[in-house]
Amino acid sequence: MTRKIGHRWKGSIELLETIGVVNENGFESPSMPPVQTPLTFDYVLVAKISDDENSHLVRKQKAFIETLKKKLNIHKFRDDDDNKVFYCIRAPEKIFETYRYLLKVSDACNWSCEQQGTIPQSTRIRIVDFILHHTHIDSEEGVSEYLPDLMKKNVFETHFCLHEKREQKELKQSWARWSACFRGQPITNVRNYLGENVALYFLWLGWYTFLLIPASVIGLVVFLYGLAFYSTSPLIKEVCQSNVIMCPLCDNTCRVWELSDTCMYAKVSLLFDNEGTVAFAMFMAVWATVFLEFWKCHRSSYVSAWKVFDWCEEEEELILEIVNNAHCEPKMHRHSYLRSTIVLVLVTLMLLVIIGLTHVLVVSRVIATVLLAENSTWQVITENSQTVAVMLGAVLHYITITVMTRVNFTVARKLSEIENKHSHAAVERSFTVKMFIFQFFTMFSSLIYTAFFLGRINGHPGGYVRISGKWRLEECHPSGCLTDLFIQMSIIMVLKQTFNNIFEYSGPWFSRWLKRKKAQKFRRRCVKCFKKEAMNTKEGSELCENCKLEDLHRNYSLIKTDRFSLFNEFLEMGVWTDVLEAIGVLAVIANGLVIGISSDFIPRLVYQYFYGPCASGSATGIDCMVGYINNTLSIANVSDERVREDFTSSQMVTYSGINVTHCSYRDYRSNEDFSLTNQYWVILAARLVFIILFEHVVVIFKCVASWFVPTSPLDVTNERLYDKLRRLKEELRVQRAQQDPLNEKLNGNGIEIRTSKQKKANKLNSM
């Protein structure tokens, strides 16, 4: 009995629709793009009108257009008012028939092509874009010049594809507006209009946003836990009621200060540095794995429904090469040790530059602390010069990220070109990996210093580490190193989100506002032209030339306001899945290091079980953390000559005018010779043990979660199995149908031969 295979909604797709990530209308098959009336043109090239017909720019422009006319249909529209010429390109149907046939006979994309009843507009645009970028003319020097080369020489101004007004309006109403934030995405319509790559990106974005809800709820519970118990913590009482005098935080102008001055910071720090934080860090590491595994599951459902499950970009690129030029030669796979060595050296140099910028930020913060403390006329800045310097350093870090993002983009693109990969898809994968590495070091190198090195390499009273023997390295915030990390990350995130959103939304709006008058002028010309020709044209005829120019200018304006188009290839989600998995592993390592090294979680545990009042097990009716703050402090005596070299006599006077003979600082050192105590080494060993245990336990949970959630749902796997079986049976049926007439013919010839031989034998016998 033959099983009939037809599309039905997969379980994961139904789940996404139920929870509101997507919103499908149920009438449109997701595997088949709707049959739409094709646009008049697939692509548009824009150039400036030149009066000099003999200039080399005009000659190159004509040569390129003539070369394109051998493959594509081109219509020319002039706009003398705006001094522009539009070359509107329409690909003949023969190109798409060739593309569809080659997909069918290919090794990896044939299953994808079977349901391809029509070529969607996004695919038409992609094919024409490929032809444009792989068509070349020969320069006078004998060098092949492609479209990007011609645009750099101002032969062409820009190129763009046309938007479909009706579909664009529908997407704006149901998707690209603020009122649609709490509705599911019409992901099938997005796919039909923008293509599978962009649709997968927004599908991933919706799933990621939805899964942030349980993570944020758990985070809120952990925060409320810290808020509920921090007021009764003996650690807060010891800080807020302390009379301990702390050592100056900088040279010359900073005085001794009281530990109780950091009462508010200590309360805030304990909100984020408690037992619940450890559990939340483990939860987030497992959450990242669950998110990725469920994403793979949902992704496989959609790519199966869209018939692009086994899509191979490199094979499709080979097909496009044949569509562009039937006599093309394959670009062979090559490996050059010289190129690989050059790229490796350049990547290393780039990383060293980024790390060097981190050193510059550190030095600038140290110098800023000194300058603010010595030259500021405001007492509040003088007293909090170190905190203000951390804030200024965070602002500088944000500026560095903004500038280096553009630099990293250019460098990663150039390095990918140096590698000379055999396909565009391979170049994009190489670019994505390099861009991720550069951005990772750019964004996190300064944070890594703050989290793991700040306050641990600055020395101690009588032995401070100084830059050039002059500027003393900065210490952690008096309430702990996590406070510095929190301040820096908060400022960077606020600035990044604020400025990015301002420029992202205000830039296109302002550009459209400037072009509004010009658009109104073209609209009036279009209406006038339409009214004039409406009486003389038949229904369904093409628009007049002014209306076409108005539409071309509207799309041209979109290119200006949307420079980073969604058709960009690095939105493709293939290699990003591997990048996200790498981020998940790095998150486990980072969480373990932050809890084990940056926070006070391990020192508190060591004190509670080895050095506190409960260490002997006989204490009753007393909190086990009593005395912890004093236990973390060491004392520096002014009578020590080394201490007097670091602190002047004016620094050892409190703001109330009291001279002090000793001060305290955070470290586990001997009060006599500043050597590290045994407790320091016990805490260090405990930190290392915790990091190893934390990472191994979380990795085990990640492996279990990865094994528990299937990469592809069963209905997707079974449907593909039945589909492959059906295709094999169909191939066998066709092969047998071709063999049967041949066998009949051979059998008929054999009978005739045997009959003639028998007649000859009978004739001989009768003689």
Secondary structure, 3 states (H helix, E strand, C coil): CCCCCCCCCCHHHHHHHHHCCECCCCCCCCCCCCCCCCCCCCEEEEEECCCCCCCHHHHHHHHHHHHHHCCCEEEEEEECCCCEEEEEEECCHHHHHHHHHHHHHCCCCHHHHCCCCCCCHHHHHHHHHHHHHCCCEECCCCCEECHHHHHHCCCCCEEECCCCHHHHHHHHHHCCCHHHCCCCECHHHHHHHHCHHHHHHHHHHHHHHHHHHHHHHHHHHHHHHHHHHHHHCHHHHHHHCCCCEECCCCCCCCCCEEHHHHHHHHHHHHHHCCHHHHHHHHHHHHHHHHHHHHHHHHHHHHHHHCCCCCCCHHHHHHHHHHHHCCCCCCCCCCCCHHHHHHHHHHHHHHHHHHHHHHHHHHHHHHHHHHHHHHHCCCHHHHHCHHHHHHHHHHHHHHHHHHHHHHHHHHHHHHHHHHHCCCCHHHHHHHHHHHHHHHHHHHHHHHHHHHHHCCCCCCCCCCCCCEECCCEECCCCCCCCHHHHHHHHHHHHHHHHHHHHHHHHHHHHHHHHHHCHHHHHHHHHHHHHHHHHHHCCCCCCCCCCHHHHHHHHHHHHHHHHHCCCCCCCHHHCCHHHHHHHHHHHHHHHHHHHHHHHHHCCHHHHHHHHHHHCCCCCCCCCCCCCCCCHHHHCEEEEECCCHHHHHHCCCCCCECCCCCECCEEEEECCECCCCCCECHHHHHHHHHHHHHHHHHHHHHHHHHHHHHHHCCCCCHHHHHHHHHHHHHHHHHHHHHHHHHHHHHHHHHHHHHHHHHHHHHHHHHHHHHC
